[in-house]
Amino acid sequence: MAIKFKSFFLTLGIFYILIGALGISNMGFFNQNIEYILSTVLFLNGIYHVFYSMTNRKSPYFHWGLVLGEGIIELISVAIILLNTFTSQLFFTSYIGGLLCLKGLILILGRDNKLTSWENTKAKVKILVIVKGLLHFLFGSLIIVLPLLTDKAVYVVFGWYILFLGIHFLTEEYITNKKSDV
């Protein structure tokens, strides 16, 4: 199962980097296809979170229910995006931004109970979780605020978010599969 996740991380990271770079360099592409791009990203993240939570549910220090819930929320979000064409960009971006902020807060603050305390977490994993949480929260906040100022900047923010998410997946794959532990 580890090999499958390794290739999934690599594939997902490279795919996100390519889509993010395309979105940054070609805003027209993102402008026309934003619903499908975000649906694809949320779908892949949702599938990853569901499988990851199920394969690690026996670990005593892993809050698999929280990760499973996150995956289900992402999959429901895909259905909401694809079945409901949002009438305004403000609602759409507020929804996605709020979802990202919630994910960020869960990652950063969701480690304060006995089973998922930071004491039993390796330093490398702590850094990865905190960086991913900050990434979600920062870009979620930007996605909520920027449409109030200008509507064009939100596509660039989506592009940068997906690009950094891809870089994070590649970094996570590299750090977690390194032989030496910190």
C-alpha positions in Angstrom: 0.0 0.0 0.0 2.9 2.4 0.6 4.1 2.1 -3.0 0.6 3.0 -4.2 0.5 6.1 -2.0 4.0 7.0 -3.0 3.1 7.0 -6.7 -0.2 8.8 -5.9 1.7 11.6 -4.0 4.1 12.0 -6.9 1.4 12.0 -9.5 -0.8 14.3 -7.5 2.1 16.7 -6.8 3.2 16.9 -10.4 -0.4 17.3 -11.6 -1.1 20.1 -9.2 2.1 21.9 -10.1 1.2 21.8 -13.8 -2.4 22.9 -13.2 -1.2 25.7 -10.8 1.4 26.9 -13.2 -1.1 26.9 -16.1 -3.5 28.9 -14.0 -0.9 31.5 -13.1 0.4 31.9 -16.6 -3.0 31.7 -18.4 -5.8 33.3 -16.4 -8.3 32.8 -19.2 -8.0 29.0 -18.8 -8.8 29.3 -15.1 -11.6 31.8 -15.7 -13.4 29.4 -18.1 -12.8 26.2 -16.3 -12.6 27.1 -12.6 -15.5 24.9 -11.5 -14.0 21.8 -13.2 -10.5 22.5 -12.0 -11.5 22.9 -8.4 -13.8 19.9 -8.6 -10.9 17.8 -9.8 -8.6 19.1 -7.1 -11.3 18.5 -4.4 -12.2 15.1 -5.8 -8.6 13.9 -5.8 -8.0 15.3 -2.3 -11.2 13.7 -1.0 -10.3 10.3 -2.4 -6.9 10.6 -0.9 -8.2 11.6 2.5 -10.8 8.7 2.5 -8.2 6.1 1.6 -5.5 7.5 3.9 -7.9 7.5 6.9 -9.0 4.0 6.2 -5.4 2.6 5.8 -4.2 4.3 9.0 -7.2 3.9 11.3 -5.5 1.3 13.5 -2.7 3.8 14.5 -3.4 4.9 18.0 -2.0 8.4 17.4 -3.8 9.2 14.1 -7.2 10.9 14.2 -8.6 8.9 11.3 -12.1 10.1 11.8 -11.2 13.7 11.3 -9.3 12.9 8.1 -12.3 10.7 6.9 -14.7 13.6 7.7 -12.4 16.0 5.7 -12.5 13.6 2.7 -16.2 13.3 2.8 -16.7 17.1 3.0 -14.4 17.4 0.0 -16.4 14.8 -2.0 -19.7 16.5 -1.0 -18.2 19.8 -2.1 -17.5 18.4 -5.6 -21.1 17.4 -5.9 -22.2 20.9 -4.8 -19.9 22.6 -7.2 -20.8 20.4 -10.2 -24.6 20.2 -9.6 -25.1 23.8 -8.5 -23.7 26.4 -10.9 -23.1 29.2 -8.5 -25.0 32.3 -9.3 -22.3 34.6 -8.1 -18.5 34.5 -7.9 -18.7 35.9 -4.4 -20.7 33.0 -3.1 -18.5 30.5 -4.9 -15.2 31.9 -3.6 -16.6 32.4 -0.1 -17.6 28.8 0.0 -14.2 27.5 -1.2 -12.3 30.0 0.9 -14.4 29.0 4.0 -13.7 25.3 3.3 -10.0 26.0 3.0 -9.9 28.0 6.2 -11.8 25.3 8.1 -9.3 22.7 6.8 -6.4 24.9 7.9 -7.8 25.4 11.4 -8.5 21.6 11.7 -4.9 20.8 10.7 -3.3 23.5 13.0 -5.6 23.2 16.0 -6.9 19.7 15.7 -4.1 18.1 17.8 -5.0 19.0 21.3 -6.7 15.9 22.6 -5.1 12.8 24.2 -5.0 10.6 21.1 -3.6 13.1 18.6 -1.3 15.1 20.8 1.9 16.6 19.3 4.0 14.6 21.8 3.7 11.4 19.8 4.3 13.1 16.4 7.7 13.1 14.6 9.2 16.6 14.1 9.1 16.2 10.3 5.4 15.4 10.3 4.7 18.3 12.7 6.2 20.7 10.3 4.4 19.2 7.3 1.0 19.4 9.1 1.5 23.0 10.3 2.7 24.1 6.9 -0.2 22.5 5.2 -2.6 24.0 7.7 -1.1 27.5 7.2 -1.2 27.0 3.4 -5.0 26.2 3.6 -5.8 29.0 6.0 -3.7 31.7 4.2 -5.1 30.9 0.7 -8.6 30.4 2.1 -8.5 33.9 3.7 -7.2 35.4 0.4 -9.9 33.6 -1.6 -12.6 35.1 0.7 -11.1 38.7 0.8 -9.8 39.2 -2.8 -13.1 39.0 -4.7 -14.3 42.0 -2.6 -11.4 44.0 -4.0 -11.0 42.6 -7.5 -12.4 39.7 -9.3 -9.4 38.9 -11.5 -6.9 38.2 -8.6 -8.9 35.3 -7.3 -7.9 33.1 -10.3 -4.2 33.8 -9.7 -4.7 33.0 -6.0 -6.4 29.7 -7.0 -3.4 29.0 -9.3 -0.9 29.7 -6.6 -2.8 27.6 -4.1 -2.8 24.6 -6.4 0.8 25.1 -7.2 1.9 25.3 -3.6 -0.3 22.3 -2.8 1.5 20.3 -5.5 4.9 21.4 -4.1 3.7 20.4 -0.6 2.7 16.9 -1.8 6.1 16.4 -3.4 7.8 17.6 -0.2 5.6 15.4 1.9 6.4 12.4 -0.3 10.1 13.1 -0.1 10.3 13.8 3.6 8.1 10.9 4.8 10.0 8.4 2.6 13.5 9.5 3.6 15.3 6.8 5.6 16.7 9.0 8.3 14.4 10.2 11.0 14.6 13.6 12.8 
